[in-house]
Amino acid sequence: MKQPGNREFSAAMGNDASGLGAGGVAAAFLVLSLLAAGTFLVSLGLGSVFIPPRSVFLILLGRQVESQTWGPIISQLRMPRAITAVLVGASLGIAGLQMQTLFKNGLADPFILGVSSGAGLGVGFVILSAGVTASGGLLIGTGLEGNVRVVVAASLGALLVLA
């Protein structure tokens, strides 16, 4: 008689393949979502200017706080950075999942597959071919044209190596 594999056994027992029941997966998702939301809110208050958590909540609700400078710090500096960090983290997680699914390999990542090296090669090629003045302007970030060129070169280098 053939022994069932781990996935078959879990499916036969009514659980998903991770070994957690449906309630366990929901509880883990809830805990991780609350942890992410808490980290997001804490990141709004921490920085070179500390803003107390109570004041962060009041600013998010649109109310007045002790200092007039705290509102613009949160709304114009920290909120866009925190939202960008959440979106980039989610995008990287989805990209990793897609890469592992595409190659049917749980160890597939950009470094093992050479995608990161291809992106670096594309950037190096653009910087070396553009000359010293363009790379100097690029490093101090004065022009958008140089930054766009580097992003396109990194994307093309990664795509070529992956293909």
PyMOL CGO cylinders between C-alpha atoms (Angstrom):
from pymol import cmd
from pymol.cgo import CYLINDER

trace = [
    CYLINDER, 0.00, 0.00, 0.00, 1.34, 3.40, -1.00, 0.3, 1, 1, 1, 1, 1, 1,
    CYLINDER, 1.34, 3.40, -1.00, 1.92, 5.87, 1.80, 0.3, 1, 1, 1, 1, 1, 1,
    CYLINDER, 1.92, 5.87, 1.80, 0.27, 9.23, 1.14, 0.3, 1, 1, 1, 1, 1, 1,
    CYLINDER, 0.27, 9.23, 1.14, 2.57, 12.20, 0.74, 0.3, 1, 1, 1, 1, 1, 1,
    CYLINDER, 2.57, 12.20, 0.74, 2.36, 15.16, 3.06, 0.3, 1, 1, 1, 1, 1, 1,
    CYLINDER, 2.36, 15.16, 3.06, -0.01, 17.07, 0.77, 0.3, 1, 1, 1, 1, 1, 1,
    CYLINDER, -0.01, 17.07, 0.77, -2.28, 14.09, 0.21, 0.3, 1, 1, 1, 1, 1, 1,
    CYLINDER, -2.28, 14.09, 0.21, -2.41, 13.39, 3.92, 0.3, 1, 1, 1, 1, 1, 1,
    CYLINDER, -2.41, 13.39, 3.92, -3.21, 17.03, 4.74, 0.3, 1, 1, 1, 1, 1, 1,
    CYLINDER, -3.21, 17.03, 4.74, -5.90, 17.11, 2.06, 0.3, 1, 1, 1, 1, 1, 1,
    CYLINDER, -5.90, 17.11, 2.06, -7.37, 13.86, 3.38, 0.3, 1, 1, 1, 1, 1, 1,
    CYLINDER, -7.37, 13.86, 3.38, -7.48, 15.28, 6.89, 0.3, 1, 1, 1, 1, 1, 1,
    CYLINDER, -7.48, 15.28, 6.89, -9.32, 18.37, 5.67, 0.3, 1, 1, 1, 1, 1, 1,
    CYLINDER, -9.32, 18.37, 5.67, -6.38, 20.74, 6.13, 0.3, 1, 1, 1, 1, 1, 1,
    CYLINDER, -6.38, 20.74, 6.13, -4.50, 22.75, 3.59, 0.3, 1, 1, 1, 1, 1, 1,
    CYLINDER, -4.50, 22.75, 3.59, -0.95, 21.81, 2.62, 0.3, 1, 1, 1, 1, 1, 1,
    CYLINDER, -0.95, 21.81, 2.62, 0.67, 24.05, 5.23, 0.3, 1, 1, 1, 1, 1, 1,
    CYLINDER, 0.67, 24.05, 5.23, -0.64, 21.95, 8.10, 0.3, 1, 1, 1, 1, 1, 1,
    CYLINDER, -0.64, 21.95, 8.10, -2.80, 24.77, 9.45, 0.3, 1, 1, 1, 1, 1, 1,
    CYLINDER, -2.80, 24.77, 9.45, -6.54, 24.52, 9.33, 0.3, 1, 1, 1, 1, 1, 1,
    CYLINDER, -6.54, 24.52, 9.33, -8.67, 27.18, 7.68, 0.3, 1, 1, 1, 1, 1, 1,
    CYLINDER, -8.67, 27.18, 7.68, -9.06, 28.89, 11.04, 0.3, 1, 1, 1, 1, 1, 1,
    CYLINDER, -9.06, 28.89, 11.04, -5.30, 28.83, 11.63, 0.3, 1, 1, 1, 1, 1, 1,
    CYLINDER, -5.30, 28.83, 11.63, -4.60, 30.44, 8.27, 0.3, 1, 1, 1, 1, 1, 1,
    CYLINDER, -4.60, 30.44, 8.27, -7.21, 33.13, 8.95, 0.3, 1, 1, 1, 1, 1, 1,
    CYLINDER, -7.21, 33.13, 8.95, -5.78, 33.79, 12.42, 0.3, 1, 1, 1, 1, 1, 1,
    CYLINDER, -5.78, 33.79, 12.42, -2.22, 34.01, 11.05, 0.3, 1, 1, 1, 1, 1, 1,
    CYLINDER, -2.22, 34.01, 11.05, -3.39, 36.40, 8.33, 0.3, 1, 1, 1, 1, 1, 1,
    CYLINDER, -3.39, 36.40, 8.33, -5.19, 38.56, 10.90, 0.3, 1, 1, 1, 1, 1, 1,
    CYLINDER, -5.19, 38.56, 10.90, -2.16, 38.70, 13.21, 0.3, 1, 1, 1, 1, 1, 1,
    CYLINDER, -2.16, 38.70, 13.21, 0.20, 39.57, 10.35, 0.3, 1, 1, 1, 1, 1, 1,
    CYLINDER, 0.20, 39.57, 10.35, -2.19, 42.23, 9.03, 0.3, 1, 1, 1, 1, 1, 1,
    CYLINDER, -2.19, 42.23, 9.03, -2.44, 43.85, 12.46, 0.3, 1, 1, 1, 1, 1, 1,
    CYLINDER, -2.44, 43.85, 12.46, 1.34, 43.71, 12.82, 0.3, 1, 1, 1, 1, 1, 1,
    CYLINDER, 1.34, 43.71, 12.82, 1.79, 45.39, 9.42, 0.3, 1, 1, 1, 1, 1, 1,
    CYLINDER, 1.79, 45.39, 9.42, -0.76, 48.11, 10.28, 0.3, 1, 1, 1, 1, 1, 1,
    CYLINDER, -0.76, 48.11, 10.28, 0.94, 48.72, 13.64, 0.3, 1, 1, 1, 1, 1, 1,
    CYLINDER, 0.94, 48.72, 13.64, 4.35, 48.97, 12.02, 0.3, 1, 1, 1, 1, 1, 1,
    CYLINDER, 4.35, 48.97, 12.02, 2.93, 51.40, 9.46, 0.3, 1, 1, 1, 1, 1, 1,
    CYLINDER, 2.93, 51.40, 9.46, 1.54, 53.66, 12.21, 0.3, 1, 1, 1, 1, 1, 1,
    CYLINDER, 1.54, 53.66, 12.21, 4.73, 53.50, 14.28, 0.3, 1, 1, 1, 1, 1, 1,
    CYLINDER, 4.73, 53.50, 14.28, 6.78, 54.47, 11.22, 0.3, 1, 1, 1, 1, 1, 1,
    CYLINDER, 6.78, 54.47, 11.22, 4.75, 57.68, 10.93, 0.3, 1, 1, 1, 1, 1, 1,
    CYLINDER, 4.75, 57.68, 10.93, 5.86, 58.81, 14.39, 0.3, 1, 1, 1, 1, 1, 1,
    CYLINDER, 5.86, 58.81, 14.39, 9.51, 57.78, 14.33, 0.3, 1, 1, 1, 1, 1, 1,
    CYLINDER, 9.51, 57.78, 14.33, 12.20, 59.84, 12.67, 0.3, 1, 1, 1, 1, 1, 1,
    CYLINDER, 12.20, 59.84, 12.67, 14.51, 62.76, 13.33, 0.3, 1, 1, 1, 1, 1, 1,
    CYLINDER, 14.51, 62.76, 13.33, 11.49, 64.52, 14.83, 0.3, 1, 1, 1, 1, 1, 1,
    CYLINDER, 11.49, 64.52, 14.83, 9.65, 62.19, 17.22, 0.3, 1, 1, 1, 1, 1, 1,
    CYLINDER, 9.65, 62.19, 17.22, 5.88, 62.57, 17.06, 0.3, 1, 1, 1, 1, 1, 1,
    CYLINDER, 5.88, 62.57, 17.06, 3.89, 60.92, 19.88, 0.3, 1, 1, 1, 1, 1, 1,
    CYLINDER, 3.89, 60.92, 19.88, 1.44, 58.17, 18.82, 0.3, 1, 1, 1, 1, 1, 1,
    CYLINDER, 1.44, 58.17, 18.82, -1.56, 60.15, 20.11, 0.3, 1, 1, 1, 1, 1, 1,
    CYLINDER, -1.56, 60.15, 20.11, -0.57, 63.11, 17.92, 0.3, 1, 1, 1, 1, 1, 1,
    CYLINDER, -0.57, 63.11, 17.92, -0.11, 60.83, 14.91, 0.3, 1, 1, 1, 1, 1, 1,
    CYLINDER, -0.11, 60.83, 14.91, -3.70, 59.58, 15.32, 0.3, 1, 1, 1, 1, 1, 1,
    CYLINDER, -3.70, 59.58, 15.32, -5.00, 63.13, 15.72, 0.3, 1, 1, 1, 1, 1, 1,
    CYLINDER, -5.00, 63.13, 15.72, -3.17, 64.26, 12.58, 0.3, 1, 1, 1, 1, 1, 1,
    CYLINDER, -3.17, 64.26, 12.58, -4.56, 61.31, 10.62, 0.3, 1, 1, 1, 1, 1, 1,
    CYLINDER, -4.56, 61.31, 10.62, -8.04, 62.29, 11.81, 0.3, 1, 1, 1, 1, 1, 1,
    CYLINDER, -8.04, 62.29, 11.81, -7.43, 65.89, 10.69, 0.3, 1, 1, 1, 1, 1, 1,
    CYLINDER, -7.43, 65.89, 10.69, -7.42, 67.44, 14.14, 0.3, 1, 1, 1, 1, 1, 1,
    CYLINDER, -7.42, 67.44, 14.14, -5.09, 70.05, 15.62, 0.3, 1, 1, 1, 1, 1, 1,
    CYLINDER, -5.09, 70.05, 15.62, -2.01, 69.01, 17.63, 0.3, 1, 1, 1, 1, 1, 1,
    CYLINDER, -2.01, 69.01, 17.63, 0.52, 70.80, 19.83, 0.3, 1, 1, 1, 1, 1, 1,
    CYLINDER, 0.52, 70.80, 19.83, 2.98, 71.59, 17.04, 0.3, 1, 1, 1, 1, 1, 1,
    CYLINDER, 2.98, 71.59, 17.04, 2.03, 73.04, 13.66, 0.3, 1, 1, 1, 1, 1, 1,
    CYLINDER, 2.03, 73.04, 13.66, 5.05, 71.41, 11.97, 0.3, 1, 1, 1, 1, 1, 1,
    CYLINDER, 5.05, 71.41, 11.97, 3.99, 67.84, 12.75, 0.3, 1, 1, 1, 1, 1, 1,
    CYLINDER, 3.99, 67.84, 12.75, 1.12, 67.84, 10.25, 0.3, 1, 1, 1, 1, 1, 1,
    CYLINDER, 1.12, 67.84, 10.25, 3.22, 68.56, 7.16, 0.3, 1, 1, 1, 1, 1, 1,
    CYLINDER, 3.22, 68.56, 7.16, 5.94, 66.17, 8.37, 0.3, 1, 1, 1, 1, 1, 1,
    CYLINDER, 5.94, 66.17, 8.37, 3.45, 63.32, 8.43, 0.3, 1, 1, 1, 1, 1, 1,
    CYLINDER, 3.45, 63.32, 8.43, 1.33, 64.23, 5.41, 0.3, 1, 1, 1, 1, 1, 1,
    CYLINDER, 1.33, 64.23, 5.41, 4.09, 65.34, 3.04, 0.3, 1, 1, 1, 1, 1, 1,
    CYLINDER, 4.09, 65.34, 3.04, 7.12, 63.29, 4.12, 0.3, 1, 1, 1, 1, 1, 1,
    CYLINDER, 7.12, 63.29, 4.12, 6.37, 60.23, 6.19, 0.3, 1, 1, 1, 1, 1, 1,
    CYLINDER, 6.37, 60.23, 6.19, 2.99, 59.13, 4.80, 0.3, 1, 1, 1, 1, 1, 1,
    CYLINDER, 2.99, 59.13, 4.80, 4.17, 58.90, 1.16, 0.3, 1, 1, 1, 1, 1, 1,
    CYLINDER, 4.17, 58.90, 1.16, 7.31, 57.04, 2.25, 0.3, 1, 1, 1, 1, 1, 1,
    CYLINDER, 7.31, 57.04, 2.25, 5.35, 54.60, 4.40, 0.3, 1, 1, 1, 1, 1, 1,
    CYLINDER, 5.35, 54.60, 4.40, 2.79, 53.94, 1.65, 0.3, 1, 1, 1, 1, 1, 1,
    CYLINDER, 2.79, 53.94, 1.65, 5.60, 53.44, -0.87, 0.3, 1, 1, 1, 1, 1, 1,
    CYLINDER, 5.60, 53.44, -0.87, 7.35, 51.00, 1.49, 0.3, 1, 1, 1, 1, 1, 1,
    CYLINDER, 7.35, 51.00, 1.49, 4.16, 48.94, 1.90, 0.3, 1, 1, 1, 1, 1, 1,
    CYLINDER, 4.16, 48.94, 1.90, 3.51, 48.85, -1.85, 0.3, 1, 1, 1, 1, 1, 1,
    CYLINDER, 3.51, 48.85, -1.85, 7.11, 47.97, -2.71, 0.3, 1, 1, 1, 1, 1, 1,
    CYLINDER, 7.11, 47.97, -2.71, 7.20, 45.22, -0.09, 0.3, 1, 1, 1, 1, 1, 1,
    CYLINDER, 7.20, 45.22, -0.09, 3.95, 43.73, -1.39, 0.3, 1, 1, 1, 1, 1, 1,
    CYLINDER, 3.95, 43.73, -1.39, 5.19, 43.97, -4.97, 0.3, 1, 1, 1, 1, 1, 1,
    CYLINDER, 5.19, 43.97, -4.97, 8.45, 42.21, -4.13, 0.3, 1, 1, 1, 1, 1, 1,
    CYLINDER, 8.45, 42.21, -4.13, 6.55, 39.45, -2.36, 0.3, 1, 1, 1, 1, 1, 1,
    CYLINDER, 6.55, 39.45, -2.36, 4.24, 38.95, -5.33, 0.3, 1, 1, 1, 1, 1, 1,
    CYLINDER, 4.24, 38.95, -5.33, 7.17, 39.01, -7.75, 0.3, 1, 1, 1, 1, 1, 1,
    CYLINDER, 7.17, 39.01, -7.75, 8.98, 36.36, -5.71, 0.3, 1, 1, 1, 1, 1, 1,
    CYLINDER, 8.98, 36.36, -5.71, 5.86, 34.19, -5.62, 0.3, 1, 1, 1, 1, 1, 1,
    CYLINDER, 5.86, 34.19, -5.62, 5.42, 34.54, -9.37, 0.3, 1, 1, 1, 1, 1, 1,
    CYLINDER, 5.42, 34.54, -9.37, 9.06, 33.63, -10.00, 0.3, 1, 1, 1, 1, 1, 1,
    CYLINDER, 9.06, 33.63, -10.00, 8.84, 30.54, -7.77, 0.3, 1, 1, 1, 1, 1, 1,
    CYLINDER, 8.84, 30.54, -7.77, 5.57, 29.51, -9.42, 0.3, 1, 1, 1, 1, 1, 1,
    CYLINDER, 5.57, 29.51, -9.42, 6.85, 30.08, -12.95, 0.3, 1, 1, 1, 1, 1, 1,
    CYLINDER, 6.85, 30.08, -12.95, 9.98, 27.98, -12.44, 0.3, 1, 1, 1, 1, 1, 1,
    CYLINDER, 9.98, 27.98, -12.44, 8.25, 25.49, -10.08, 0.3, 1, 1, 1, 1, 1, 1,
    CYLINDER, 8.25, 25.49, -10.08, 11.15, 25.95, -7.68, 0.3, 1, 1, 1, 1, 1, 1,
    CYLINDER, 11.15, 25.95, -7.68, 10.72, 27.20, -4.13, 0.3, 1, 1, 1, 1, 1, 1,
    CYLINDER, 10.72, 27.20, -4.13, 14.34, 28.39, -4.09, 0.3, 1, 1, 1, 1, 1, 1,
    CYLINDER, 14.34, 28.39, -4.09, 14.05, 30.58, -7.20, 0.3, 1, 1, 1, 1, 1, 1,
    CYLINDER, 14.05, 30.58, -7.20, 15.03, 34.16, -6.51, 0.3, 1, 1, 1, 1, 1, 1,
    CYLINDER, 15.03, 34.16, -6.51, 16.61, 36.97, -8.55, 0.3, 1, 1, 1, 1, 1, 1,
    CYLINDER, 16.61, 36.97, -8.55, 20.12, 36.20, -7.30, 0.3, 1, 1, 1, 1, 1, 1,
    CYLINDER, 20.12, 36.20, -7.30, 20.08, 32.47, -8.08, 0.3, 1, 1, 1, 1, 1, 1,
    CYLINDER, 20.08, 32.47, -8.08, 18.58, 33.01, -11.52, 0.3, 1, 1, 1, 1, 1, 1,
    CYLINDER, 18.58, 33.01, -11.52, 20.99, 35.83, -12.40, 0.3, 1, 1, 1, 1, 1, 1,
    CYLINDER, 20.99, 35.83, -12.40, 18.34, 38.52, -12.79, 0.3, 1, 1, 1, 1, 1, 1,
    CYLINDER, 18.34, 38.52, -12.79, 20.06, 40.83, -10.31, 0.3, 1, 1, 1, 1, 1, 1,
    CYLINDER, 20.06, 40.83, -10.31, 23.40, 40.40, -12.07, 0.3, 1, 1, 1, 1, 1, 1,
    CYLINDER, 23.40, 40.40, -12.07, 21.77, 41.17, -15.43, 0.3, 1, 1, 1, 1, 1, 1,
    CYLINDER, 21.77, 41.17, -15.43, 20.26, 44.36, -14.01, 0.3, 1, 1, 1, 1, 1, 1,
    CYLINDER, 20.26, 44.36, -14.01, 23.67, 45.37, -12.66, 0.3, 1, 1, 1, 1, 1, 1,
    CYLINDER, 23.67, 45.37, -12.66, 25.24, 44.63, -16.03, 0.3, 1, 1, 1, 1, 1, 1,
    CYLINDER, 25.24, 44.63, -16.03, 22.69, 46.86, -17.79, 0.3, 1, 1, 1, 1, 1, 1,
    CYLINDER, 22.69, 46.86, -17.79, 23.31, 49.71, -15.35, 0.3, 1, 1, 1, 1, 1, 1,
    CYLINDER, 23.31, 49.71, -15.35, 27.08, 49.31, -15.62, 0.3, 1, 1, 1, 1, 1, 1,
    CYLINDER, 27.08, 49.31, -15.62, 26.88, 49.36, -19.40, 0.3, 1, 1, 1, 1, 1, 1,
    CYLINDER, 26.88, 49.36, -19.40, 24.85, 52.59, -19.42, 0.3, 1, 1, 1, 1, 1, 1,
    CYLINDER, 24.85, 52.59, -19.42, 27.08, 54.35, -16.92, 0.3, 1, 1, 1, 1, 1, 1,
    CYLINDER, 27.08, 54.35, -16.92, 30.28, 53.32, -18.69, 0.3, 1, 1, 1, 1, 1, 1,
    CYLINDER, 30.28, 53.32, -18.69, 28.98, 54.16, -22.15, 0.3, 1, 1, 1, 1, 1, 1,
    CYLINDER, 28.98, 54.16, -22.15, 27.49, 57.51, -21.09, 0.3, 1, 1, 1, 1, 1, 1,
    CYLINDER, 27.49, 57.51, -21.09, 30.78, 58.92, -19.88, 0.3, 1, 1, 1, 1, 1, 1,
    CYLINDER, 30.78, 58.92, -19.88, 31.99, 60.45, -16.66, 0.3, 1, 1, 1, 1, 1, 1,
    CYLINDER, 31.99, 60.45, -16.66, 29.81, 63.57, -16.77, 0.3, 1, 1, 1, 1, 1, 1,
    CYLINDER, 29.81, 63.57, -16.77, 26.56, 61.67, -17.14, 0.3, 1, 1, 1, 1, 1, 1,
    CYLINDER, 26.56, 61.67, -17.14, 27.41, 59.22, -14.36, 0.3, 1, 1, 1, 1, 1, 1,
    CYLINDER, 27.41, 59.22, -14.36, 28.51, 62.07, -12.10, 0.3, 1, 1, 1, 1, 1, 1,
    CYLINDER, 28.51, 62.07, -12.10, 25.19, 63.81, -12.65, 0.3, 1, 1, 1, 1, 1, 1,
    CYLINDER, 25.19, 63.81, -12.65, 23.46, 60.51, -12.08, 0.3, 1, 1, 1, 1, 1, 1,
    CYLINDER, 23.46, 60.51, -12.08, 25.13, 59.85, -8.76, 0.3, 1, 1, 1, 1, 1, 1,
    CYLINDER, 25.13, 59.85, -8.76, 24.09, 63.16, -7.26, 0.3, 1, 1, 1, 1, 1, 1,
    CYLINDER, 24.09, 63.16, -7.26, 20.61, 62.75, -8.75, 0.3, 1, 1, 1, 1, 1, 1,
    CYLINDER, 20.61, 62.75, -8.75, 20.30, 66.13, -10.44, 0.3, 1, 1, 1, 1, 1, 1,
    CYLINDER, 20.30, 66.13, -10.44, 18.57, 65.00, -13.63, 0.3, 1, 1, 1, 1, 1, 1,
    CYLINDER, 18.57, 65.00, -13.63, 15.56, 62.77, -14.18, 0.3, 1, 1, 1, 1, 1, 1,
    CYLINDER, 15.56, 62.77, -14.18, 16.78, 61.73, -17.63, 0.3, 1, 1, 1, 1, 1, 1,
    CYLINDER, 16.78, 61.73, -17.63, 19.77, 59.86, -16.21, 0.3, 1, 1, 1, 1, 1, 1,
    CYLINDER, 19.77, 59.86, -16.21, 17.66, 58.09, -13.61, 0.3, 1, 1, 1, 1, 1, 1,
    CYLINDER, 17.66, 58.09, -13.61, 15.13, 56.95, -16.21, 0.3, 1, 1, 1, 1, 1, 1,
    CYLINDER, 15.13, 56.95, -16.21, 17.95, 55.71, -18.43, 0.3, 1, 1, 1, 1, 1, 1,
    CYLINDER, 17.95, 55.71, -18.43, 19.37, 53.64, -15.58, 0.3, 1, 1, 1, 1, 1, 1,
    CYLINDER, 19.37, 53.64, -15.58, 15.97, 52.15, -14.69, 0.3, 1, 1, 1, 1, 1, 1,
    CYLINDER, 15.97, 52.15, -14.69, 15.35, 51.17, -18.32, 0.3, 1, 1, 1, 1, 1, 1,
    CYLINDER, 15.35, 51.17, -18.32, 18.86, 49.70, -18.61, 0.3, 1, 1, 1, 1, 1, 1,
    CYLINDER, 18.86, 49.70, -18.61, 18.39, 47.68, -15.42, 0.3, 1, 1, 1, 1, 1, 1,
    CYLINDER, 18.39, 47.68, -15.42, 15.02, 46.37, -16.61, 0.3, 1, 1, 1, 1, 1, 1,
    CYLINDER, 15.02, 46.37, -16.61, 16.37, 45.41, -20.04, 0.3, 1, 1, 1, 1, 1, 1,
    CYLINDER, 16.37, 45.41, -20.04, 19.46, 43.74, -18.56, 0.3, 1, 1, 1, 1, 1, 1,
    CYLINDER, 19.46, 43.74, -18.56, 17.33, 41.72, -16.14, 0.3, 1, 1, 1, 1, 1, 1,
    CYLINDER, 17.33, 41.72, -16.14, 14.91, 40.77, -18.91, 0.3, 1, 1, 1, 1, 1, 1,
    CYLINDER, 14.91, 40.77, -18.91, 17.69, 39.66, -21.27, 0.3, 1, 1, 1, 1, 1, 1,
    CYLINDER, 17.69, 39.66, -21.27, 19.34, 37.48, -18.63, 0.3, 1, 1, 1, 1, 1, 1,
    CYLINDER, 19.34, 37.48, -18.63, 16.01, 35.95, -17.60, 0.3, 1, 1, 1, 1, 1, 1,
    CYLINDER, 16.01, 35.95, -17.60, 15.09, 35.23, -21.23, 0.3, 1, 1, 1, 1, 1, 1,
]
cmd.load_cgo(trace, "trace")
